[in-house]
Structure formats: structure tokens, C-alpha cells
């Protein structure tokens, strides 16, 4: 079996400093989650080889925005050949990294507003200034994204208001 499996295989050997393209899995990268998978390139690069780690794995020098482990199997690497006729094709056009909701931290709330749906329901939105982002990147976020719930007094709090036993009879609760 091994004889037939290895018939069309040829080992790829890279040396330190060789430029390679790295095969990316967009679904597993946080940077590309908001971009449609059809718009993400299968191979990103070129990146230089830093060194050989195992028999068939190499360490690649990756940019900081990728935030992934830099060691790849040879099946995920492809040698890079520069296009000499059209140099503009050599430039990588990866989508700009976005900060996901998991990474965003609230710096301060700049304003709030009430919005109404056609069915008469209402909610609140907050203009949020995010840490490590300019003021121009402030966004309107609904209160449900902060885990806030309305209390009986109309204000919002982090936890829902507990109904006391003497109030249960007025709210239809049972004793």
C-alpha cells in the first residue's frame, strides 16, 4: 500500500529564508470570521522560513495580526514564485483585521437613545467608546449585548430584579 501511496508524492524540502505561502483555514481564524470564506485567499504570504522543526514541519515568520501558531506541516506550505510580468499580483490583499466582540472592552459610554420597533416594543442603545480604538470607531450597541435587563422602575441593571414574596401575589405568582 505504501508503495502506491508514495507513487505520486515527493517530499518538499525548504531551507532557512525560503519564501513560502501558508494555507489558512478561515473558519478557525478569529481575524477572518466576519469575512465570507469565498473572499479569503486560500494561501497567504509570502513568509520566510525560520527553520525546520521536525521531519516534515517548518517554523514560519508570520505577521502579528494573524495570531496563530507559526509551525506548519509541509502540506500546508507552497513555494512562492514571484510574478515578474505583473508585480501588482505579488501584493497580498488580505482583509483588514477587525476586533471581534470577544476582544472589545468598553472604555466609556458616550450617549444613549431609545429605539422602537414597529410592534411597539422599545429598547435602549448606548454609544460605546472602545478601549484601544479611536473615538471615530465608537458604535451604537443594544443593551442586550451588555447583559442588562430592565427593572420595574424603568432603569437598567446588570441583574434582573428579584421579586419579593409579598409581591408574588400581585404578579400572579404562587405561594
MARTIKE-112186 format. One record per residue: residue number from 1; residue in one letter; x, y, z of N, C-alpha, C, CB in turn. Coordinates in steps of 0.001 Angstrom, whole numbers, plus 500000, padded with zeros to 6 digits. Each point is the difference from the previous one (the first is absolute). Glycine has a CB too. Example, Ala and Ser with C-alpha at 12.3 -4.5 7.8 and 13.67 -1.06 7.14 Angstrom:
REM residues 2
+-----+---+--------+--------+--------+--------+--------+--------+--------+--------+--------+--------+--------+--------+
:   k : r :    n_u :    n_v :    n_w :   ca_u :   ca_v :   ca_w :    c_u :    c_v :    c_w :   cb_u :   cb_v :   cb_w :
+-----+---+--------+--------+--------+--------+--------+--------+--------+--------+--------+--------+--------+--------+
:   1 : A : 513190 : 494310 : 507800 : 499110 : 501190 : 500000 : 500900 : 501200 : 500000 : 498108 : 498827 : 501246 :
:   2 : S : 501542 : 502223 : 498034 : 500820 : 501190 : 500060 : 499230 : 501090 : 500730 : 501184 : 499372 : 497855 :
+-----+---+--------+--------+--------+--------+--------+--------+--------+--------+--------+--------+--------+--------+
END
This chain:
REM residues 175
+-----+---+--------+--------+--------+--------+--------+--------+--------+--------+--------+--------+--------+--------+
:   k : r :    n_u :    n_v :    n_w :   ca_u :   ca_v :   ca_w :    c_u :    c_v :    c_w :   cb_u :   cb_v :   cb_w :
+-----+---+--------+--------+--------+--------+--------+--------+--------+--------+--------+--------+--------+--------+
:   1 : X : 500814 : 498808 : 500000 : 499186 : 501192 : 500000 : 500861 : 501262 : 500000 : 498211 : 498733 : 501197 :
:   2 : X : 502826 : 501270 : 499638 : 500845 : 501186 : 500089 : 500645 : 500292 : 498651 : 500433 : 499525 : 502431 :
:   3 : X : 499900 : 499447 : 496854 : 500621 : 500163 : 498685 : 499086 : 500794 : 499071 : 501241 : 497833 : 500310 :
:   4 : X : 497476 : 501854 : 499706 : 499054 : 500680 : 499113 : 499647 : 501398 : 500517 : 499080 : 497765 : 499331 :
:   5 : X : 500890 : 502394 : 501980 : 499690 : 501317 : 500563 : 501135 : 500989 : 499742 : 498598 : 498899 : 501768 :
:   6 : X : 502642 : 500625 : 498301 : 501152 : 500874 : 499804 : 500371 : 500194 : 498535 : 500807 : 499255 : 502206 :
:   7 : X : 498467 : 500096 : 496895 : 500321 : 500058 : 498573 : 499994 : 501442 : 499474 : 499010 : 497708 : 499729 :
:   8 : X : 499956 : 503065 : 500620 : 499878 : 501369 : 499499 : 500480 : 501053 : 500996 : 498089 : 499224 : 498640 :
:   9 : X : 502390 : 500361 : 502511 : 500468 : 500946 : 501004 : 501477 : 500279 : 499820 : 498254 : 499194 : 501586 :
:  10 : X : 502096 : 502048 : 498652 : 501421 : 500336 : 500017 : 500234 : 500911 : 501197 : 500221 : 499775 : 497458 :
:  11 : X : 500793 : 499954 : 503329 : 500233 : 500813 : 501198 : 500445 : 501411 : 499619 : 500613 : 497925 : 501286 :
:  12 : X : 498881 : 503052 : 499437 : 500380 : 501394 : 499785 : 500979 : 500379 : 501095 : 497771 : 500574 : 498902 :
:  13 : X : 503370 : 499880 : 500715 : 500990 : 500467 : 500960 : 500196 : 501497 : 499804 : 501151 : 497735 : 500038 :
:  14 : X : 498739 : 502989 : 501054 : 500208 : 501445 : 499984 : 501209 : 500309 : 500865 : 497525 : 500462 : 499640 :
:  15 : X : 503193 : 500565 : 499986 : 501133 : 500426 : 500821 : 499669 : 501342 : 500648 : 501635 : 498760 : 498501 :
:  16 : X : 499161 : 501612 : 502484 : 499773 : 501236 : 500745 : 500062 : 501188 : 499035 : 500987 : 498972 : 502110 :
:  17 : X : 497985 : 501890 : 497964 : 499949 : 501181 : 499144 : 499164 : 499833 : 498748 : 502204 : 500548 : 500862 :
:  18 : X : 497422 : 498212 : 498780 : 499132 : 499795 : 498836 : 498648 : 500653 : 500245 : 501177 : 497837 : 499453 :
:  19 : X : 498239 : 502724 : 499503 : 498677 : 500599 : 500109 : 498942 : 498969 : 499648 : 500936 : 502268 : 499439 :
:  20 : X : 498046 : 497625 : 501414 : 498920 : 499039 : 499782 : 498648 : 500678 : 500199 : 501495 : 498113 : 500754 :
:  21 : X : 497483 : 501278 : 498676 : 498621 : 500395 : 500245 : 499429 : 499026 : 501017 : 499723 : 500990 : 497658 :
:  22 : X : 499487 : 499509 : 503279 : 499436 : 499179 : 501071 : 498517 : 499804 : 499743 : 501719 : 500845 : 501649 :
:  23 : X : 497826 : 497901 : 498420 : 498583 : 499698 : 499813 : 499255 : 500320 : 501295 : 500537 : 498185 : 498295 :
:  24 : X : 498420 : 502636 : 501590 : 499227 : 500418 : 501166 : 498638 : 499324 : 500009 : 501198 : 502203 : 500012 :
:  25 : X : 498282 : 497528 : 501179 : 498634 : 499520 : 500174 : 499209 : 501168 : 500567 : 500720 : 497556 : 500376 :
:  26 : X : 498536 : 503197 : 498779 : 499334 : 501222 : 500456 : 499021 : 499792 : 501142 : 500261 : 500830 : 497722 :
:  27 : X : 499074 : 498028 : 502344 : 499008 : 499775 : 501056 : 500649 : 499963 : 501377 : 498594 : 498736 : 498373 :
:  28 : X : 502656 : 500842 : 501707 : 500660 : 499882 : 501296 : 500757 : 501264 : 500415 : 500192 : 497573 : 499559 :
:  29 : X : 499902 : 503409 : 499553 : 500711 : 501232 : 500327 : 499025 : 501086 : 500407 : 501821 : 499381 : 498409 :
:  30 : X : 498389 : 501190 : 502756 : 499120 : 501032 : 500533 : 499985 : 501242 : 499104 : 500446 : 499137 : 502311 :
:  31 : X : 500669 : 501145 : 497045 : 500111 : 501189 : 499163 : 499049 : 499938 : 498811 : 502381 : 500230 : 500701 :
:  32 : X : 497402 : 498570 : 498740 : 499212 : 499855 : 498783 : 498557 : 499573 : 500241 : 502097 : 499441 : 498864 :
:  33 : X : 497435 : 500480 : 502380 : 498653 : 499496 : 500260 : 498895 : 500856 : 499408 : 500893 : 499026 : 502056 :
:  34 : X : 499313 : 502280 : 497859 : 498957 : 500875 : 499477 : 500088 : 500176 : 498490 : 499988 : 501171 : 502181 :
:  35 : X : 500987 : 498208 : 497181 : 500173 : 500095 : 498558 : 499500 : 498699 : 499381 : 501995 : 501577 : 500238 :
:  36 : X : 497259 : 498524 : 498656 : 499500 : 498802 : 499329 : 501178 : 499148 : 499540 : 497913 : 501226 : 499257 :
:  37 : X : 501961 : 497454 : 500905 : 501131 : 499118 : 499707 : 500415 : 500040 : 498532 : 499242 : 498541 : 501855 :
:  38 : X : 499853 : 501852 : 497254 : 500345 : 500111 : 498590 : 500892 : 501188 : 499695 : 497865 : 498904 : 499488 :
:  39 : X : 502196 : 502057 : 501413 : 500827 : 501185 : 499794 : 501386 : 499874 : 500625 : 497918 : 501336 : 499939 :
:  40 : X : 502310 : 497613 : 500824 : 501290 : 499802 : 500661 : 500870 : 499115 : 499117 : 498950 : 500253 : 502301 :
:  41 : X : 502295 : 500172 : 497501 : 500914 : 499205 : 499182 : 500342 : 498694 : 500708 : 500943 : 502101 : 498983 :
:  42 : X : 499219 : 496834 : 500238 : 500354 : 498711 : 500596 : 501423 : 500024 : 500541 : 498424 : 498848 : 498431 :
:  43 : X : 502454 : 501809 : 500852 : 501398 : 500100 : 500421 : 500333 : 501465 : 500239 : 500626 : 497913 : 498697 :
:  44 : X : 500053 : 502354 : 502394 : 500398 : 501359 : 500355 : 501517 : 500048 : 500037 : 497870 : 500393 : 501334 :
:  45 : X : 502686 : 500723 : 498294 : 501445 : 500112 : 500052 : 500512 : 500976 : 498963 : 500128 : 497672 : 500839 :
:  46 : X : 501133 : 502296 : 498869 : 501023 : 499033 : 500391 : 500587 : 500298 : 501383 : 500525 : 499682 : 497582 :
:  47 : X : 499890 : 499247 : 503082 : 500632 : 500091 : 501306 : 501309 : 499218 : 499956 : 497750 : 500245 : 501168 :
:  48 : X : 503288 : 500236 : 499518 : 501271 : 499273 : 500005 : 499994 : 498831 : 500991 : 501149 : 502123 : 499345 :
:  49 : X : 499556 : 496831 : 500275 : 500192 : 498840 : 500880 : 501060 : 500372 : 501041 : 499369 : 498342 : 498139 :
:  50 : X : 500324 : 501413 : 503132 : 500948 : 500279 : 501087 : 500887 : 498786 : 500239 : 498364 : 501598 : 501064 :
:  51 : X : 501051 : 497209 : 498861 : 500782 : 498792 : 500213 : 499137 : 498755 : 499938 : 501577 : 501311 : 501393 :
:  52 : X : 499094 : 497535 : 498595 : 499314 : 498713 : 499964 : 499779 : 499531 : 501431 : 501033 : 499415 : 497751 :
:  53 : X : 497739 : 500130 : 502553 : 499666 : 499579 : 501359 : 500049 : 498485 : 500128 : 498565 : 502031 : 500268 :
:  54 : X : 500833 : 497269 : 498802 : 499987 : 498540 : 500018 : 500395 : 499477 : 498630 : 498213 : 499982 : 501781 :
:  55 : X : 501403 : 498763 : 497926 : 500321 : 499436 : 498688 : 499231 : 500692 : 498880 : 500470 : 497815 : 501103 :
:  56 : X : 498264 : 502536 : 499184 : 499156 : 500585 : 498953 : 499303 : 501282 : 500446 : 499661 : 497713 : 499111 :
:  57 : X : 500870 : 502974 : 501890 : 499375 : 501239 : 500468 : 501037 : 501120 : 500078 : 498297 : 498667 : 501302 :
:  58 : X : 501217 : 502548 : 498431 : 500879 : 501166 : 499949 : 499405 : 501150 : 500801 : 500837 : 499284 : 497742 :
:  59 : X : 500045 : 501537 : 502835 : 499589 : 501219 : 500703 : 500083 : 501149 : 499001 : 500819 : 499128 : 502273 :
:  60 : X : 498077 : 501650 : 497662 : 499887 : 501095 : 499045 : 499877 : 501312 : 500767 : 498905 : 498482 : 498285 :
:  61 : X : 501720 : 502574 : 501212 : 499899 : 501322 : 500625 : 498704 : 500655 : 499516 : 502550 : 500241 : 500140 :
:  62 : X : 496460 : 499847 : 500765 : 498682 : 500540 : 499666 : 499836 : 501409 : 500556 : 499055 : 497677 : 499983 :
:  63 : X : 500071 : 503130 : 499403 : 499726 : 501330 : 500563 : 499192 : 499880 : 501286 : 500054 : 501001 : 497692 :
:  64 : X : 499988 : 500035 : 503131 : 499340 : 499963 : 501312 : 498483 : 499937 : 499891 : 501911 : 501276 : 500922 :
:  65 : X : 497493 : 499265 : 498012 : 498537 : 500036 : 499902 : 499391 : 498617 : 499799 : 500190 : 502286 : 499061 :
:  66 : X : 500577 : 496726 : 500505 : 499433 : 498664 : 499797 : 499703 : 499284 : 501311 : 501241 : 499875 : 497858 :
:  67 : X : 499595 : 500287 : 503142 : 499796 : 499404 : 501326 : 499750 : 498490 : 499934 : 499080 : 502190 : 500761 :
:  68 : X : 501757 : 497100 : 498502 : 499902 : 498539 : 499935 : 501383 : 499400 : 500233 : 498035 : 500134 : 498392 :
:  69 : X : 501973 : 498561 : 501869 : 501248 : 499284 : 500249 : 500837 : 499990 : 498721 : 498885 : 498556 : 501769 :
:  70 : X : 502410 : 501755 : 498301 : 500803 : 500159 : 498787 : 500604 : 498719 : 499425 : 500484 : 502223 : 500851 :
:  71 : X : 499165 : 496602 : 499666 : 500563 : 498747 : 499489 : 498965 : 499314 : 499115 : 501472 : 499746 : 502056 :
:  72 : X : 498951 : 499885 : 496718 : 499090 : 499407 : 499028 : 500586 : 498732 : 499404 : 499092 : 502266 : 499490 :
:  73 : X : 500034 : 496791 : 500173 : 500362 : 498794 : 499272 : 500273 : 500398 : 498552 : 498599 : 498512 : 501541 :
:  74 : X : 502228 : 500730 : 497767 : 500339 : 500344 : 498617 : 498783 : 500003 : 499082 : 502250 : 499030 : 500385 :
:  75 : X : 496705 : 500229 : 499961 : 498798 : 499994 : 499163 : 499266 : 501341 : 500045 : 499794 : 497540 : 500396 :
:  76 : X : 500485 : 503277 : 500631 : 499379 : 501328 : 500126 : 500888 : 501104 : 499437 : 498795 : 499192 : 502026 :
:  77 : X : 502333 : 500441 : 497407 : 500930 : 500978 : 499436 : 500124 : 499797 : 498496 : 501260 : 500094 : 502176 :
:  78 : X : 498933 : 501004 : 497120 : 500176 : 499946 : 498556 : 501135 : 500956 : 499652 : 497536 : 499415 : 499584 :
:  79 : X : 503404 : 500169 : 499564 : 501099 : 500907 : 499662 : 499468 : 501246 : 499283 : 501578 : 498031 : 499833 :
:  80 : X : 499034 : 503105 : 500457 : 499569 : 501269 : 499421 : 500833 : 500309 : 498769 : 499278 : 500836 : 502263 :
:  81 : X : 500038 : 499481 : 496643 : 500660 : 500404 : 498761 : 499465 : 501378 : 499633 : 500291 : 497580 : 499206 :
:  82 : X : 500581 : 503421 : 500785 : 499578 : 501370 : 499705 : 499605 : 500125 : 498536 : 501516 : 500876 : 501801 :
:  83 : X : 497447 : 499899 : 497945 : 499545 : 500263 : 498638 : 500791 : 501188 : 499467 : 497661 : 499089 : 500483 :
:  84 : X : 503250 : 500642 : 498599 : 500858 : 501057 : 499489 : 499302 : 500853 : 498937 : 501964 : 498546 : 500490 :
:  85 : X : 497049 : 500907 : 498820 : 499299 : 500752 : 498954 : 499037 : 501024 : 500588 : 500205 : 498024 : 498496 :
:  86 : X : 499094 : 501621 : 502582 : 499031 : 500903 : 500631 : 500283 : 500065 : 501503 : 498246 : 499461 : 498229 :
:  87 : X : 502638 : 501444 : 502201 : 500381 : 500071 : 501420 : 498843 : 500327 : 500939 : 502231 : 500704 : 499238 :
:  88 : X : 496699 : 499913 : 500263 : 498870 : 500340 : 500878 : 499305 : 498749 : 500529 : 499685 : 502128 : 498722 :
:  89 : X : 500457 : 496748 : 500602 : 499382 : 498755 : 500463 : 500743 : 499409 : 501190 : 499209 : 499574 : 497677 :
:  90 : X : 502001 : 500892 : 502589 : 500779 : 499493 : 501130 : 499544 : 500586 : 501325 : 501923 : 499711 : 498470 :
:  91 : X : 497318 : 501377 : 501485 : 499579 : 500679 : 501220 : 498817 : 499272 : 500610 : 500825 : 502200 : 499107 :
:  92 : X : 499285 : 497482 : 502170 : 498922 : 499322 : 500719 : 498897 : 500999 : 500321 : 501633 : 498338 : 500977 :
:  93 : X : 497129 : 501280 : 498758 : 498854 : 500883 : 500275 : 499084 : 499339 : 501012 : 500134 : 500992 : 497683 :
:  94 : X : 500395 : 498696 : 503480 : 499189 : 499373 : 501039 : 499059 : 501024 : 500601 : 501830 : 498353 : 500492 :
:  95 : X : 496994 : 501227 : 499986 : 499091 : 500953 : 500628 : 500606 : 500558 : 501280 : 498044 : 498783 : 499017 :
:  96 : X : 501584 : 502449 : 501304 : 500542 : 500606 : 501206 : 499470 : 499277 : 501223 : 500184 : 502218 : 498843 :
:  97 : X : 500663 : 497517 : 502130 : 499530 : 499310 : 501195 : 499018 : 500865 : 500781 : 502163 : 498745 : 500108 :
:  98 : X : 496774 : 500621 : 500370 : 499016 : 500706 : 500809 : 500058 : 499473 : 501416 : 498521 : 500374 : 498000 :
:  99 : X : 501112 : 500452 : 502927 : 499967 : 499568 : 501390 : 498657 : 499338 : 500238 : 501575 : 501858 : 500748 :
: 100 : X : 498444 : 496886 : 499646 : 498743 : 499294 : 500231 : 499375 : 500462 : 501307 : 500849 : 498014 : 498714 :
: 101 : X : 497896 : 501621 : 501479 : 499296 : 500434 : 501204 : 500629 : 499413 : 501265 : 497898 : 500191 : 498652 :
: 102 : X : 502799 : 498672 : 501203 : 500650 : 499393 : 501160 : 501179 : 500866 : 500453 : 499300 : 497697 : 499215 :
: 103 : X : 501415 : 502911 : 499832 : 501190 : 500770 : 500318 : 499689 : 501439 : 500398 : 501243 : 498554 : 498430 :
: 104 : X : 497554 : 501949 : 501277 : 499678 : 501397 : 500275 : 499735 : 500214 : 501485 : 499052 : 500228 : 497692 :
: 105 : X : 501482 : 500853 : 502824 : 499787 : 500392 : 501389 : 499467 : 501426 : 500002 : 501854 : 498456 : 500840 :
: 106 : X : 497153 : 501785 : 499993 : 499374 : 501313 : 500074 : 500913 : 500966 : 500746 : 497709 : 498947 : 499943 :
: 107 : X : 502543 : 502208 : 499453 : 500749 : 501060 : 500662 : 499022 : 500911 : 500732 : 501831 : 499894 : 498246 :
: 108 : X : 497181 : 500630 : 501034 : 498950 : 500802 : 500632 : 498790 : 500070 : 499075 : 501725 : 501358 : 501260 :
: 109 : X : 497140 : 498978 : 499323 : 498763 : 500156 : 499247 : 499814 : 501490 : 499750 : 498953 : 497891 : 501015 :
: 110 : X : 500959 : 502481 : 497706 : 499928 : 501406 : 499620 : 498573 : 500544 : 500004 : 502035 : 499645 : 498630 :
: 111 : X : 496997 : 499527 : 500964 : 498605 : 500458 : 499928 : 499081 : 498788 : 500007 : 500673 : 502083 : 498717 :
: 112 : X : 498024 : 498177 : 501424 : 499027 : 498915 : 499873 : 498761 : 500525 : 499300 : 500875 : 498880 : 502087 :
: 113 : X : 498335 : 500207 : 497357 : 498777 : 500373 : 499309 : 499000 : 498854 : 500096 : 501285 : 501507 : 498427 :
: 114 : X : 497449 : 498815 : 501357 : 498932 : 499000 : 500022 : 499573 : 499756 : 498563 : 499210 : 500708 : 502324 :
: 115 : X : 500641 : 498035 : 497315 : 499524 : 499650 : 498661 : 498722 : 499192 : 500134 : 502356 : 500011 : 499071 :
: 116 : X : 496778 : 500091 : 499946 : 498720 : 499294 : 500036 : 499840 : 499153 : 498749 : 498988 : 501839 : 501383 :
: 117 : X : 500445 : 496981 : 498812 : 499700 : 499099 : 498899 : 498583 : 500259 : 499503 : 501586 : 498266 : 500929 :
: 118 : X : 498063 : 501274 : 497866 : 498647 : 500203 : 499484 : 498908 : 499384 : 500882 : 500994 : 500042 : 497734 :
: 119 : X : 499337 : 498919 : 503031 : 498988 : 499362 : 500849 : 499812 : 500735 : 501331 : 500572 : 497815 : 498934 :
: 120 : X : 500115 : 503299 : 501266 : 499830 : 500798 : 501207 : 501023 : 499730 : 501086 : 497632 : 500043 : 499461 :
: 121 : X : 503165 : 498904 : 500413 : 501026 : 499703 : 501005 : 501109 : 501051 : 499920 : 499475 : 497515 : 499874 :
: 122 : X : 501137 : 502756 : 501260 : 501063 : 501005 : 500048 : 501229 : 499425 : 500680 : 498295 : 501844 : 500055 :
: 123 : X : 502836 : 498718 : 499645 : 501251 : 499596 : 500624 : 500954 : 501178 : 500027 : 499675 : 497629 : 499230 :
: 124 : X : 501459 : 502185 : 501421 : 500990 : 501068 : 500090 : 501266 : 499594 : 499272 : 499043 : 500746 : 502196 :
: 125 : X : 501603 : 500245 : 497233 : 501299 : 499824 : 499370 : 500979 : 500969 : 500648 : 498941 : 499257 : 497811 :
: 126 : X : 502310 : 500320 : 502259 : 501043 : 500820 : 500600 : 501094 : 500243 : 498967 : 499486 : 499081 : 502307 :
: 127 : X : 500993 : 502161 : 497613 : 501143 : 500324 : 499159 : 501252 : 499692 : 500822 : 498716 : 501820 : 498699 :
: 128 : X : 502009 : 497144 : 500891 : 501101 : 499464 : 500800 : 501347 : 500380 : 499397 : 498539 : 498094 : 500720 :
: 129 : X : 502321 : 502464 : 500118 : 501393 : 500260 : 499635 : 500804 : 498775 : 500428 : 499747 : 502552 : 500249 :
: 130 : X : 500938 : 496786 : 498814 : 500741 : 498773 : 500286 : 501437 : 500323 : 500367 : 498522 : 498725 : 498429 :
: 131 : X : 502051 : 500465 : 502462 : 501404 : 500161 : 500381 : 500876 : 499667 : 498803 : 499487 : 499431 : 502416 :
: 132 : X : 501610 : 501276 : 497455 : 501004 : 499798 : 498954 : 499478 : 500307 : 498598 : 501023 : 498275 : 501448 :
: 133 : X : 497847 : 502435 : 498448 : 499476 : 500400 : 498698 : 499735 : 501502 : 500014 : 498969 : 497708 : 499635 :
: 134 : X : 501154 : 502952 : 499206 : 499727 : 501436 : 499963 : 498518 : 500293 : 500207 : 501948 : 500299 : 498468 :
: 135 : X : 497754 : 500963 : 501843 : 498618 : 500404 : 500271 : 499104 : 499804 : 498773 : 500854 : 501661 : 501674 :
: 136 : X : 499722 : 498409 : 497137 : 499234 : 499802 : 498768 : 499459 : 498575 : 499890 : 501408 : 501743 : 498897 :
: 137 : X : 499177 : 497315 : 501830 : 499569 : 498604 : 499967 : 498929 : 499687 : 501039 : 502256 : 499408 : 499172 :
: 138 : X : 497246 : 501610 : 501524 : 498924 : 499781 : 500980 : 498773 : 499471 : 499268 : 500883 : 501851 : 501508 :
: 139 : X : 498379 : 497248 : 499130 : 498849 : 499382 : 499341 : 498798 : 499943 : 500933 : 501556 : 498649 : 498583 :
: 140 : X : 497262 : 501319 : 500804 : 498760 : 499866 : 500756 : 499769 : 498526 : 500278 : 499024 : 502096 : 498955 :
: 141 : X : 500836 : 497547 : 502309 : 499778 : 498616 : 500407 : 498713 : 499916 : 500803 : 502484 : 499544 : 500022 :
: 142 : X : 496744 : 499411 : 499739 : 498752 : 499810 : 500742 : 500300 : 499506 : 501408 : 498771 : 499499 : 497860 :
: 143 : X : 500322 : 500818 : 503076 : 500230 : 499653 : 501402 : 500080 : 498497 : 500210 : 498821 : 502081 : 500658 :
: 144 : X : 500546 : 497135 : 498477 : 500049 : 498541 : 500160 : 501417 : 499467 : 499792 : 497618 : 499855 : 499223 :
: 145 : X : 503222 : 500865 : 500046 : 501382 : 499566 : 499794 : 500848 : 500157 : 501253 : 499775 : 500623 : 497611 :
: 146 : X : 499771 : 500203 : 503311 : 500720 : 500206 : 501247 : 499457 : 499130 : 501120 : 500479 : 502321 : 499282 :
: 147 : X : 498485 : 496903 : 500458 : 499410 : 499161 : 501035 : 499158 : 500792 : 500969 : 501915 : 498477 : 499780 :
: 148 : X : 497594 : 502685 : 499804 : 499196 : 500846 : 500877 : 498523 : 499701 : 499777 : 501776 : 501801 : 499974 :
: 149 : X : 497453 : 498228 : 501088 : 498565 : 499753 : 499916 : 499270 : 501133 : 500685 : 500353 : 497506 : 499951 :
: 150 : X : 498427 : 502745 : 499578 : 499211 : 501070 : 500601 : 499456 : 499554 : 501340 : 499399 : 500869 : 497733 :
: 151 : X : 500633 : 500044 : 503225 : 499395 : 499741 : 501302 : 498621 : 500627 : 500008 : 502258 : 499931 : 501157 :
: 152 : X : 497004 : 499857 : 499887 : 498647 : 500538 : 500094 : 499968 : 501512 : 499991 : 499366 : 497985 : 501249 :
: 153 : X : 501685 : 502673 : 499185 : 500016 : 501461 : 500072 : 500346 : 500649 : 498663 : 500641 : 499804 : 502390 :
: 154 : X : 499658 : 499400 : 496571 : 500327 : 500563 : 498698 : 501490 : 500167 : 499770 : 497838 : 501149 : 500073 :
: 155 : X : 502970 : 498739 : 500980 : 501445 : 500106 : 499824 : 500553 : 498633 : 499611 : 500132 : 501897 : 501684 :
: 156 : X : 501143 : 498076 : 497991 : 500615 : 498732 : 499620 : 501010 : 499585 : 501048 : 499660 : 500519 : 497572 :
: 157 : X : 500506 : 498182 : 502562 : 500992 : 499486 : 500941 : 500631 : 498760 : 499409 : 498733 : 500930 : 501973 :
: 158 : X : 502359 : 498648 : 498593 : 500689 : 498806 : 499523 : 499205 : 498733 : 500290 : 502170 : 501168 : 500344 :
: 159 : X : 497155 : 498772 : 500805 : 499230 : 498823 : 500390 : 498523 : 500340 : 500028 : 501935 : 499133 : 501344 :
: 160 : X : 497211 : 499910 : 498307 : 498578 : 500282 : 500084 : 499567 : 500184 : 501454 : 499629 : 498692 : 497889 :
: 161 : X : 499367 : 502129 : 502304 : 499503 : 500284 : 501343 : 499293 : 498773 : 500554 : 499755 : 502446 : 499437 :
: 162 : X : 500526 : 497205 : 501814 : 499334 : 498869 : 500649 : 498622 : 500430 : 500466 : 502215 : 499035 : 500725 :
: 163 : X : 496824 : 500105 : 499089 : 498645 : 500280 : 500466 : 499877 : 499451 : 501411 : 499040 : 499922 : 497637 :
: 164 : X : 500567 : 500960 : 503304 : 499841 : 499572 : 501381 : 498732 : 499177 : 500149 : 501238 : 502032 : 500793 :
: 165 : X : 498696 : 497198 : 500284 : 498847 : 499120 : 500218 : 498695 : 500781 : 500093 : 501502 : 498400 : 501173 :
: 166 : X : 498516 : 502779 : 499452 : 498761 : 500765 : 500133 : 499556 : 500580 : 498651 : 500627 : 500550 : 502375 :
: 167 : X : 500301 : 499561 : 496640 : 499637 : 500495 : 498677 : 499519 : 498887 : 499079 : 501660 : 501821 : 500293 :
: 168 : X : 498633 : 496907 : 500038 : 499635 : 498896 : 499122 : 498503 : 499911 : 499786 : 502007 : 498790 : 500774 :
: 169 : X : 497210 : 501503 : 500242 : 498547 : 499907 : 499852 : 499484 : 501048 : 499017 : 499826 : 499120 : 502345 :
: 170 : X : 500805 : 502058 : 497609 : 499560 : 501037 : 499061 : 500459 : 499710 : 498582 : 500058 : 501651 : 501854 :
: 171 : X : 501022 : 497561 : 497984 : 500502 : 499663 : 498668 : 499470 : 498658 : 499511 : 502047 : 501321 : 500494 :
: 172 : X : 497084 : 498065 : 500226 : 499422 : 498727 : 499577 : 500796 : 498800 : 500432 : 499061 : 501175 : 498101 :
: 173 : X : 501894 : 498975 : 502794 : 500795 : 498875 : 500479 : 499243 : 499193 : 501034 : 502072 : 501294 : 499549 :
: 174 : X : 498412 : 497523 : 500738 : 499361 : 499142 : 501000 : 500836 : 499957 : 501255 : 498952 : 498624 : 498201 :
: 175 : X : 500401 : 501167 : 502949 : 500708 : 499899 : 501281 : 500249 : 498582 : 500370 : 498982 : 502095 : 500727 :
+-----+---+--------+--------+--------+--------+--------+--------+--------+--------+--------+--------+--------+--------+
END
